[in-house]
Amino acid sequence: MSADTAYATNGNPRPITAENPMGSEEKFTTNGNGLNRNYLSDSTNGASVANAYPPGHPAHQQGGYQDFGDWGGNPLAHASSVDSARLPAFAGYLQPGLYKSPKSNFGNPAPLGLSAFALTTFVLSLINFNTMDVSEPNIVVGLAFGYGGLVQLLAGMWELAVGNTFGATALGSYGGFWISFAIILTPGGFNISSAYSGNKFDLALGFYLMGWFIFTFLLWILTLRSTVVFSLLFFWLWLAFLMLGIGYLVTPEGGAPNSGLLKAGGMFGLLSAFFAWYVALAGIADDSNSFFVIPVWHFPWSVKGREAREKVGNKTERESV
């Protein structure tokens, strides 16, 4: 049997035979153009290839492998085998590039970690912005230990279980950030600030924040081939760390940190929190609980962006013939 006809036409998986060693996972070519795609048929009911995508992925909205609508064609068209199949960058899964479909028996931990990060960042940023003259960050200690710290750290470890190195690095690190920041802020618990005299504590805190600025900037670079909202989340965050770090580093002897820079850091922190909630929503919403797909806007130079342009170009050529 040729490659062009090596898939079942009735939606049922084929048995494993000498001619069909792949069983229910069969290859077929795309109109003879030499690009292999994987038609992943469900082992019990012959479900379409959309089931190969994680819940909430745009492919679920298109109904099978024949039509992928405005999402730029079947992203599995770049795969040559099941082992090398990659899905395009998806913010809701904290995946900045092509990635393997996650395990079907394991949930998506990214929205949990993003929500924990967003809420804790939201509260601290309001305080940094001096909202309603509230400037003491003590209320953040509980959030930083419990939600932004422990819960986000656990989500990062679960990202390792689903094979997402970027998500594990980001969520695990920021979970550690919140725990360490809570230790610094704990009143009378660790006596960290009392070990410094004059403005030295503010300067040391500036060093601490600038380190996180560098780390976040590195993560941001890795999002530039993914989606707009995913990249902006880290863009606002590294700006927040930069403003806060400089604000503490310019503290004069016997004075206070620069209030204008702290407010700027608070503003960028709020933007980062809202974008984190948005990305979390994109990871939770799917066709089982939402009436619409949460748009994440792929960059034009990303894999999906190039596929979309090629699809538009091919459609224009067909119409002109």
ZISUL-V499171 format. One record per residue. N is the residue number from 1. SS is DSSP state (helix for helix, strand for strand, loop for the rest). NEAR is the number of other C-alpha atoms within 8 Angstrom. Layout:
BEGIN
n->(N & N)
ss->(SS & SS)
near->(NEAR & NEAR)
END
This chain:
BEGIN
n->(1 & 2 & 3 & 4 & 5 & 6 & 7 & 8 & 9 & 10 & 11 & 12 & 13 & 14 & 15 & 16 & 17 & 18 & 19 & 20 & 21 & 22 & 23 & 24 & 25 & 26 & 27 & 28 & 29 & 30 & 31 & 32 & 33 & 34 & 35 & 36 & 37 & 38 & 39 & 40 & 41 & 42 & 43 & 44 & 45 & 46 & 47 & 48 & 49 & 50 & 51 & 52 & 53 & 54 & 55 & 56 & 57 & 58 & 59 & 60 & 61 & 62 & 63 & 64 & 65 & 66 & 67 & 68 & 69 & 70 & 71 & 72 & 73 & 74 & 75 & 76 & 77 & 78 & 79 & 80 & 81 & 82 & 83 & 84 & 85 & 86 & 87 & 88 & 89 & 90 & 91 & 92 & 93 & 94 & 95 & 96 & 97 & 98 & 99 & 100 & 101 & 102 & 103 & 104 & 105 & 106 & 107 & 108 & 109 & 110 & 111 & 112 & 113 & 114 & 115 & 116 & 117 & 118 & 119 & 120 & 121 & 122 & 123 & 124 & 125 & 126 & 127 & 128 & 129 & 130 & 131 & 132 & 133 & 134 & 135 & 136 & 137 & 138 & 139 & 140 & 141 & 142 & 143 & 144 & 145 & 146 & 147 & 148 & 149 & 150 & 151 & 152 & 153 & 154 & 155 & 156 & 157 & 158 & 159 & 160 & 161 & 162 & 163 & 164 & 165 & 166 & 167 & 168 & 169 & 170 & 171 & 172 & 173 & 174 & 175 & 176 & 177 & 178 & 179 & 180 & 181 & 182 & 183 & 184 & 185 & 186 & 187 & 188 & 189 & 190 & 191 & 192 & 193 & 194 & 195 & 196 & 197 & 198 & 199 & 200 & 201 & 202 & 203 & 204 & 205 & 206 & 207 & 208 & 209 & 210 & 211 & 212 & 213 & 214 & 215 & 216 & 217 & 218 & 219 & 220 & 221 & 222 & 223 & 224 & 225 & 226 & 227 & 228 & 229 & 230 & 231 & 232 & 233 & 234 & 235 & 236 & 237 & 238 & 239 & 240 & 241 & 242 & 243 & 244 & 245 & 246 & 247 & 248 & 249 & 250 & 251 & 252 & 253 & 254 & 255 & 256 & 257 & 258 & 259 & 260 & 261 & 262 & 263 & 264 & 265 & 266 & 267 & 268 & 269 & 270 & 271 & 272 & 273 & 274 & 275 & 276 & 277 & 278 & 279 & 280 & 281 & 282 & 283 & 284 & 285 & 286 & 287 & 288 & 289 & 290 & 291 & 292 & 293 & 294 & 295 & 296 & 297 & 298 & 299 & 300 & 301 & 302 & 303 & 304 & 305 & 306 & 307 & 308 & 309 & 310 & 311 & 312 & 313 & 314 & 315 & 316 & 317 & 318 & 319 & 320 & 321)
ss->(loop & loop & helix & helix & helix & loop & loop & loop & loop & loop & loop & loop & loop & loop & loop & loop & loop & loop & loop & loop & loop & loop & loop & loop & strand & strand & strand & strand & strand & loop & loop & loop & loop & loop & loop & strand & strand & strand & strand & strand & loop & loop & loop & loop & loop & loop & loop & loop & helix & helix & helix & helix & loop & loop & loop & loop & loop & helix & helix & helix & helix & loop & loop & loop & loop & loop & loop & loop & helix & helix & helix & loop & loop & loop & helix & helix & helix & helix & loop & loop & loop & loop & loop & loop & loop & loop & strand & loop & loop & strand & helix & helix & helix & loop & strand & loop & loop & loop & strand & loop & loop & loop & loop & loop & loop & loop & loop & loop & loop & helix & helix & helix & helix & helix & helix & helix & helix & helix & helix & helix & helix & helix & helix & helix & helix & helix & helix & helix & loop & loop & helix & helix & helix & loop & loop & loop & helix & helix & helix & helix & helix & helix & helix & helix & helix & helix & helix & helix & helix & helix & helix & helix & helix & helix & helix & helix & helix & helix & helix & helix & helix & loop & loop & loop & helix & helix & helix & helix & helix & helix & helix & helix & helix & helix & helix & helix & helix & helix & helix & helix & helix & helix & helix & helix & helix & loop & loop & loop & loop & loop & loop & loop & helix & helix & helix & loop & loop & loop & loop & helix & helix & helix & helix & helix & helix & helix & helix & helix & helix & helix & helix & helix & helix & helix & helix & helix & helix & helix & helix & helix & helix & loop & loop & loop & loop & loop & strand & helix & helix & helix & helix & helix & helix & helix & helix & helix & helix & helix & helix & helix & helix & helix & helix & helix & helix & helix & helix & helix & helix & loop & loop & loop & loop & loop & loop & loop & loop & loop & helix & helix & helix & helix & helix & helix & helix & helix & helix & helix & helix & helix & helix & helix & helix & helix & helix & helix & helix & helix & helix & helix & helix & helix & helix & helix & loop & loop & loop & loop & loop & loop & loop & loop & loop & loop & loop & loop & loop & strand & loop & loop & loop & loop & helix & helix & helix & helix & helix & helix & helix & helix & helix & helix & helix & helix & helix & helix & helix & helix & helix & helix & loop)
near->(5 & 5 & 8 & 10 & 8 & 11 & 10 & 9 & 5 & 4 & 10 & 9 & 12 & 9 & 7 & 9 & 7 & 5 & 5 & 11 & 7 & 7 & 11 & 12 & 11 & 13 & 12 & 13 & 12 & 11 & 6 & 7 & 6 & 7 & 11 & 13 & 14 & 15 & 12 & 11 & 14 & 11 & 7 & 4 & 7 & 10 & 9 & 13 & 11 & 12 & 10 & 7 & 11 & 9 & 6 & 12 & 9 & 8 & 11 & 14 & 7 & 10 & 11 & 11 & 10 & 5 & 9 & 13 & 7 & 6 & 9 & 15 & 11 & 8 & 10 & 10 & 10 & 10 & 13 & 10 & 10 & 8 & 4 & 8 & 14 & 12 & 11 & 10 & 12 & 12 & 15 & 13 & 11 & 11 & 14 & 15 & 10 & 9 & 10 & 8 & 10 & 8 & 6 & 6 & 4 & 7 & 5 & 8 & 11 & 15 & 14 & 11 & 16 & 14 & 11 & 13 & 15 & 14 & 10 & 13 & 12 & 12 & 9 & 11 & 13 & 12 & 13 & 12 & 12 & 10 & 9 & 4 & 5 & 7 & 8 & 6 & 9 & 8 & 7 & 11 & 12 & 9 & 11 & 14 & 12 & 9 & 13 & 20 & 17 & 11 & 13 & 18 & 16 & 10 & 15 & 19 & 10 & 10 & 15 & 11 & 7 & 9 & 7 & 11 & 8 & 9 & 15 & 15 & 9 & 10 & 14 & 15 & 11 & 13 & 16 & 10 & 9 & 12 & 13 & 8 & 9 & 13 & 10 & 9 & 9 & 10 & 7 & 5 & 6 & 8 & 8 & 7 & 7 & 6 & 6 & 9 & 7 & 7 & 13 & 8 & 10 & 11 & 12 & 9 & 11 & 14 & 10 & 9 & 12 & 12 & 8 & 10 & 13 & 9 & 8 & 11 & 11 & 8 & 10 & 12 & 7 & 8 & 12 & 10 & 11 & 16 & 17 & 10 & 11 & 15 & 12 & 10 & 13 & 13 & 11 & 12 & 12 & 14 & 11 & 14 & 13 & 12 & 12 & 14 & 15 & 11 & 15 & 13 & 13 & 9 & 13 & 8 & 6 & 6 & 7 & 8 & 12 & 10 & 8 & 7 & 11 & 14 & 11 & 12 & 17 & 15 & 12 & 12 & 14 & 12 & 10 & 16 & 14 & 10 & 12 & 13 & 11 & 8 & 15 & 14 & 11 & 14 & 13 & 9 & 12 & 12 & 11 & 5 & 6 & 8 & 5 & 6 & 12 & 7 & 5 & 11 & 7 & 10 & 12 & 7 & 7 & 11 & 8 & 14 & 12 & 11 & 10 & 12 & 9 & 9 & 10 & 8 & 8 & 8 & 8 & 8 & 8 & 7 & 6 & 5 & 4)
END
